[in-house]
Amino acid sequence: MVTKKITTLSEFILDKQKDFPFATGDLSALLGDIALAAKLINRKVNKAGLVDILGDAGSNNIHGEEVKKLDVFAHEQMTNCLRVSGECAGIASEESDGYLVFDDDRSKKAKYVVCYDPLDGSSNIDVNISIGTIFAIYRKVNPEGVCDELDFLQAGNKLVAAGYVIYGSSTMLVYTTGNNNVNGFTLDPSIGEFCLSHPNIRIPEKGGIYSVNESYWNTFSIGVNNFIRYCKTPDKASNRPYNSRYIGTLVSDFHRNLIKGGIFMYPATTSHPDGKLRLLYECNPMAFLAENAGGMAMNGKKRILDIVPTELHQRVPLFTGSKDMVEKAMEFVLEDELILI
Ligand code: AHG
């Protein structure tokens, strides 16, 4: 019997590090810390259905400890893993108002800061639908001293690495360090390792899926609605109508479209002219992944990665996925002036 060689995430990261002769290993270690946090979150996510049996969030468990909400737990695991690692100078999380500086001696000298959404799609937890963790890694603007807000307010085009973990029918970690290379690793629970399962992911240029919350139809711009109508209109030559698929967890919708080809949209609405999704924690990391997989990510007028953030929790409209579909959506969207940027 021939046994196929398994490549674990740690082996893969170390192997990639060899391509950079001056690499110190800090980024590799940082990615390893995030993978560890993901495994801890995954363990908890798998037990989420037992919360009603073992105790509701906010109540005490059998050890007398408070049962935490899963998104708070995920935030704490990410923060703790990065804090003790010494490779991270500070974090900004969707779950906290401001950024957090790690000011111990090692972290102060660290080169990187990390932004994350610890548990994306948290409203789907109660109904057993896939959720995720999204992360983005930047180099500190000023390598000396503790980090400050400017380190987090960098445009996405300055990203060093980004990725997500999807807690789905299996648990996967997908990440990129740029160079048009995106790789996916599936967690093998029997050995507790992420193993390379999706090398060099390329998003199909012509997708066949559109993902948008159509219940906001009345509040979208005319351009967005015209694009949605285009997606539904039969046309043999371009394989329309496209399939409509919307999970309501960005990570899951994005992941499906990344593998199968499609567009994900969270456009501006009349009541939310900047949409719902956060630039730092959701849109930038997904845009970096999309572009490095051969896709696109726009806010309706410009490249997501070129937006210079002005605040930590800034929201932006998002159109991302297969290149042909995003380009087509932009043609329709640009016809209309409702999108405010
Ligand atoms: P939350 O984590 O609060 O559940 O938000 C999830 C985000 C994102 O993952 C998803 O694409 C979007 O919100 C769904 O929002 P709508 O319910 O408005 O469609």
Residues whose N, C-alpha, C, O or C-beta is under 5 A from the ligand:
A	BS01	AHG	L119 D120 G121 S122 S123 N124 N213 G248 T249 L250 V251
